[in-house]
Amino acid sequence: MEYEKYSLGELQTNVYLVWDEESREGAVIDPADEADFLAQKIQEKEIKLKYILLTHGHFDHCLAALDLSLMFGVDIYINKKDEFLLKRLSETASWWLKREIKVPQIKETKDLLEKSDLRLGKEKIEIIESPGHSPGGVCFWVPKEKLLFSGDTIFHNGGVGRTDFPYCSSEDLKKSIEKLAELSEDLVLLPGH
C-alpha cells in the first residue's frame, strides 16, 4: 500500500491519497479541500479512484468530497451516525472560519459499516469504530502495513479530538483510544492533524 499526505484547507487537515501499487486502485481519506489539486494528484499517479472515505463528518475533513465524487464517479463513505454533520457543513464552516461559507450539501453517501469488504487491489482496509470526537467517528486500519488512519481520534502530538460539543463523549473517546492501543505497538499513526 502506497500513500501520500497533503495538509489542505484553512485548518491544515491531513488528507491521504492511498493506493495499491499493483492494481492502481485508490482512495482519498478525508478530502479536506482543494479538489482540483487532489484530482491532479490522482491523475498524475494514474490511480483508479474507488472510494472517498471519511473518518467523520466535520467540515474540515470533507469539503472536497462532493467535487471528487462528481469528478470521478465514486461514492462517499461515512458512518451514518455522522450524516447529521454533513447537513451542517455551511453553518459550521462559516462559524469556524469567521466568514460566510457556502458548501454544496452532500446528499448521497454510503454507510461504511455496511461495507463488509473494503479493498484496494489485494490490500484490505478495516474499519474501526472510534466514537467520541463525533458519534460516528472511525479509523481505517491496514493490518498488513500496520497503518492507522486515525482522523481526529488521535493527533500526531498524542492529543485527541475535542469532546466539548453536545454530540461528543469523552467517555466514548477514552474507550476508542483504549481499543486502538491494542492494535500494534509499532503501528504507523496517520492522524487528521
Kinemage of the C-alpha trace (Angstrom):
@kinemage 1
@onewidth
@group {chain A} dominant
@subgroup {mainchain}
@vectorlist {calphas} color= white
{ca met a 1} P 0.000 0.000 0.000
{ca glu a 2} L 1.339 3.366 -1.034
{ca tyr a 3} L 0.186 6.676 0.416
{ca glu a 4} L 0.877 10.374 0.316
{ca lys a 5} L -0.193 13.017 2.813
{ca tyr a 6} L -1.249 16.551 1.936
{ca ser a 7} L -2.147 19.204 4.531
{ca leu a 8} L -5.024 21.103 2.944
{ca gly a 9} L -7.665 23.676 3.773
{ca glu a 10} L -7.582 26.537 6.219
{ca leu a 11} L -7.315 24.187 9.197
{ca gln a 12} L -4.474 22.245 7.534
{ca thr a 13} L -6.208 18.883 7.725
{ca asn a 14} L -4.175 15.866 6.661
{ca val a 15} L -5.615 14.306 3.525
{ca tyr a 16} L -4.355 10.877 2.492
{ca leu a 17} L -4.223 9.520 -1.005
{ca val a 18} L -3.751 5.748 -0.695
{ca trp a 19} L -3.415 3.149 -3.432
{ca asp a 20} L -2.415 -0.382 -4.228
{ca glu a 21} L 0.730 -0.232 -6.346
{ca glu a 22} L -0.122 -3.259 -8.480
{ca ser a 23} L -3.799 -2.627 -9.314
{ca arg a 24} L -3.585 1.197 -9.003
{ca glu a 25} L -6.924 1.142 -7.138
{ca gly a 26} L -7.048 4.001 -4.668
{ca ala a 27} L -8.958 6.021 -2.125
{ca val a 28} L -8.916 9.518 -0.697
{ca ile a 29} L -9.236 9.658 3.075
{ca asp a 30} L -10.677 12.903 4.474
{ca pro a 31} L -10.566 15.170 1.386
{ca ala a 32} L -10.403 18.419 3.341
{ca asp a 33} L -10.331 20.891 0.470
{ca glu a 34} L -8.724 21.708 -2.889
{ca ala a 35} L -10.483 19.113 -5.043
{ca asp a 36} L -8.647 20.265 -8.194
{ca phe a 37} L -5.262 19.693 -6.545
{ca leu a 38} L -6.310 16.221 -5.361
{ca ala a 39} L -7.735 15.352 -8.786
{ca gln a 40} L -4.446 16.352 -10.384
{ca lys a 41} L -2.509 14.074 -7.997
{ca ile a 42} L -4.892 11.173 -8.688
{ca gln a 43} L -4.445 11.618 -12.430
{ca glu a 44} L -0.659 12.098 -12.249
{ca lys a 45} L -0.286 8.818 -10.353
{ca glu a 46} L -2.749 7.057 -12.664
{ca ile a 47} L -4.853 5.970 -9.699
{ca lys a 48} L -8.227 4.362 -10.324
{ca leu a 49} L -10.190 6.092 -7.562
{ca lys a 50} L -12.502 3.583 -5.899
{ca tyr a 51} L -13.552 5.234 -2.615
{ca ile a 52} L -13.836 8.558 -0.845
{ca leu a 53} L -13.537 7.671 2.852
{ca leu a 54} L -14.463 9.998 5.713
{ca thr a 55} L -13.243 9.360 9.256
{ca his a 56} L -16.015 11.662 10.497
{ca gly a 57} L -18.353 14.394 9.296
{ca his a 58} L -16.631 17.641 10.337
{ca phe a 59} L -16.343 20.183 7.526
{ca asp a 60} L -12.545 20.343 7.606
{ca his a 61} L -12.387 16.663 6.618
{ca cys a 62} L -14.783 16.672 3.673
{ca leu a 63} L -15.040 19.983 1.785
{ca ala a 64} L -13.647 18.382 -1.402
{ca ala a 65} L -15.616 15.127 -1.089
{ca leu a 66} L -18.575 16.083 -3.273
{ca asp a 67} L -16.427 17.562 -6.056
{ca leu a 68} L -14.199 14.467 -6.155
{ca ser a 69} L -17.247 12.207 -6.136
{ca leu a 70} L -18.656 14.034 -9.151
{ca met a 71} L -15.307 14.212 -10.978
{ca phe a 72} L -14.501 10.520 -10.630
{ca gly a 73} L -17.970 8.972 -10.284
{ca val a 74} L -17.208 7.297 -6.950
{ca asp a 75} L -19.195 7.040 -3.738
{ca ile a 76} L -18.549 8.863 -0.477
{ca tyr a 77} L -18.402 6.540 2.530
{ca ile a 78} L -19.119 7.684 6.100
{ca asn a 79} L -20.547 6.138 9.243
{ca lys a 80} L -24.248 7.086 9.011
{ca lys a 81} L -24.132 8.264 12.650
{ca asp a 82} L -22.232 11.322 11.371
{ca glu a 83} L -24.519 12.197 8.453
{ca phe a 84} L -26.166 14.952 10.527
{ca leu a 85} L -22.833 16.794 10.469
{ca leu a 86} L -22.784 16.766 6.663
{ca lys a 87} L -26.109 18.618 6.650
{ca arg a 88} L -24.500 21.456 8.641
{ca leu a 89} L -21.304 21.973 6.589
{ca ser a 90} L -22.005 25.586 5.553
{ca glu a 91} L -23.058 26.557 9.069
{ca thr a 92} L -20.061 25.004 10.821
{ca ala a 93} L -17.514 26.108 8.208
{ca ser a 94} L -18.813 29.690 8.465
{ca trp a 95} L -18.620 29.627 12.261
{ca trp a 96} L -15.082 28.214 12.395
{ca leu a 97} L -13.674 30.313 9.544
{ca lys a 98} L -15.417 33.528 10.681
{ca arg a 99} L -16.985 34.341 7.328
{ca glu a 100} L -19.876 33.126 5.213
{ca ile a 101} L -19.051 29.842 3.501
{ca lys a 102} L -21.448 28.183 1.069
{ca val a 103} L -20.821 24.456 0.780
{ca pro a 104} L -22.927 22.324 -1.564
{ca gln a 105} L -24.676 19.729 0.559
{ca ile a 106} L -23.556 16.120 0.272
{ca lys a 107} L -26.880 14.370 -0.222
{ca glu a 108} L -25.818 10.831 -1.061
{ca thr a 109} L -23.401 8.720 0.937
{ca lys a 110} L -22.784 5.044 1.542
{ca asp a 111} L -22.668 3.612 5.062
{ca leu a 112} L -19.154 2.491 5.942
{ca leu a 113} L -20.461 -0.014 8.451
{ca glu a 114} L -22.396 -1.813 5.713
{ca lys a 115} L -19.227 -2.195 3.615
{ca ser a 116} L -18.071 -5.681 4.558
{ca asp a 117} L -15.077 -5.800 2.224
{ca leu a 118} L -13.091 -2.607 1.741
{ca arg a 119} L -10.158 -3.408 -0.546
{ca leu a 120} L -7.691 -1.687 -2.815
{ca gly a 121} L -6.399 -4.450 -5.029
{ca lys a 122} L -5.367 -7.223 -2.636
{ca glu a 123} L -4.931 -4.815 0.290
{ca lys a 124} L -7.677 -4.922 2.920
{ca ile a 125} L -8.706 -1.834 4.870
{ca glu a 126} L -10.515 -2.496 8.139
{ca ile a 127} L -12.998 -0.039 9.618
{ca ile a 128} L -12.645 0.514 13.360
{ca glu a 129} L -15.426 2.441 15.048
{ca ser a 130} L -13.907 5.165 17.226
{ca pro a 131} L -16.692 7.395 18.561
{ca gly a 132} L -16.066 10.227 20.972
{ca his a 133} L -14.988 13.247 18.929
{ca ser a 134} L -18.136 12.554 16.922
{ca pro a 135} L -20.757 9.800 17.289
{ca gly a 136} L -19.779 8.129 14.018
{ca gly a 137} L -16.019 8.531 14.130
{ca val a 138} L -13.999 5.733 12.537
{ca cys a 139} L -10.367 4.874 11.900
{ca phe a 140} L -9.028 2.988 8.912
{ca trp a 141} L -6.593 0.168 9.680
{ca val a 142} L -4.385 -1.537 7.109
{ca pro a 143} L -3.199 -4.589 9.081
{ca lys a 144} L -0.627 -5.827 6.578
{ca glu a 145} L 1.229 -2.489 6.620
{ca lys a 146} L 0.248 -1.543 10.205
{ca leu a 147} L -1.110 1.811 9.009
{ca leu a 148} L -3.714 3.555 11.169
{ca phe a 149} L -5.561 6.498 9.631
{ca ser a 150} L -6.969 7.970 12.837
{ca gly a 151} L -8.800 11.109 11.715
{ca asp a 152} L -9.347 13.261 14.812
{ca thr a 153} L -9.431 10.370 17.273
{ca ile a 154} L -5.684 10.743 17.934
{ca phe a 155} L -3.453 13.622 16.760
{ca his a 156} L 0.230 13.488 15.763
{ca asn a 157} L 1.361 15.002 19.078
{ca gly a 158} L -0.564 12.478 21.155
{ca gly a 159} L -3.520 14.813 21.618
{ca val a 160} L -7.081 13.762 20.935
{ca gly a 161} L -10.144 15.235 19.287
{ca arg a 162} L -12.340 17.695 21.163
{ca thr a 163} L -15.263 16.376 23.166
{ca asp a 164} L -16.892 19.636 24.266
{ca phe a 165} L -19.605 19.691 21.601
{ca pro a 166} L -23.083 18.468 22.646
{ca tyr a 167} L -22.866 15.332 20.499
{ca cys a 168} L -19.382 14.305 21.731
{ca ser a 169} L -18.435 11.912 24.521
{ca ser a 170} L -15.132 11.924 26.413
{ca glu a 171} L -16.031 8.503 27.837
{ca asp a 172} L -16.538 7.048 24.340
{ca leu a 173} L -13.297 8.647 23.145
{ca lys a 174} L -11.371 7.076 26.027
{ca lys a 175} L -12.778 3.638 25.128
{ca ser a 176} L -11.921 4.202 21.458
{ca ile a 177} L -8.309 5.052 22.291
{ca glu a 178} L -8.027 2.004 24.550
{ca lys a 179} L -9.276 -0.164 21.661
{ca leu a 180} L -6.751 1.375 19.240
{ca ala a 181} L -3.912 0.869 21.723
{ca glu a 182} L -4.415 -2.895 21.367
{ca leu a 183} L -3.682 -2.907 17.612
{ca ser a 184} L 0.115 -2.941 17.443
{ca glu a 185} L 2.997 -1.320 19.288
{ca asp a 186} L 4.774 -0.464 16.050
{ca leu a 187} L 1.852 0.912 14.038
{ca val a 188} L 2.273 3.949 11.806
{ca leu a 189} L -0.102 6.673 13.062
{ca leu a 190} L -1.546 8.820 10.267
{ca pro a 191} L -3.732 11.436 12.009
{ca gly a 192} L -6.083 14.100 10.713
{ca his a 193} L -3.994 16.913 12.259
